[in-house]
Amino acid sequence: MKYFYQLFLAFNSTWLIIVVFLVKDKFVFNFLEQYSMYLSWGLFILVPILFTALSFLIARKLPRDQLQASSVTEIELANNNFLPTYLGYFFVSLGINDIPTLIIVFLIIYIFTYLSQTLYFNPIFLLFGYHFYFIKTSANIKIFLITKKQLKIPGNDSFDSLRRINNYTFIEL
C-alpha cells in the first residue's frame, strides 16, 4: 500500500502540468461541447482536487507513527519553498505544443518526483488546510511533515496520528 500511495502522491503533485496544458490548448470534453469550455476546464481542475481528497483516504492505510513534542528541536515552514518548482512546472507546460511532448515531459517529471521520495509537495493540500514543514528532531534527523496544525515553537506540539509515507515524509490525519 505504501508504494501505491507514493506513486499516487507523485502523480497528484505533477498532474497540474497536464491541467495547465489542457487549459492553454483550450481542450474541451467531447460530451461537453455544447456547453462553455469553462465547464471542461472546471472538470480538469476538479480531477486533481478529487484525487487529492482520495489521497487522504488512502493515507489511512499507511503505517502509523508518532512524534513526541520533546523530540522536535526545529520547525521550518516549507509552504513557500516549492513555489519556484511549481512555477517552473507551469512555465514548462505553457511551452509544450503537442500531446506527445506533454506525455514525455510529464513522465520525466513524474519519475524524478517519485524517485526523489524526499518530498511529496502537492499545492492542492493547501486548499484542504494542510501546511508543510521541515522538522528537525532531537536525533538530528530532518523530516518533511504535512499537517493541518500551524507550528511555531519547537516542542509545543506532539503528533500522535502520523502516517509514514517514507522514512523522511509523514502526514498527520
Order of alpha helices (4+ residues) and beta strands (2+ residues): alpha-alpha-alpha-beta-beta-alpha-alpha-alpha-beta-beta-beta-beta
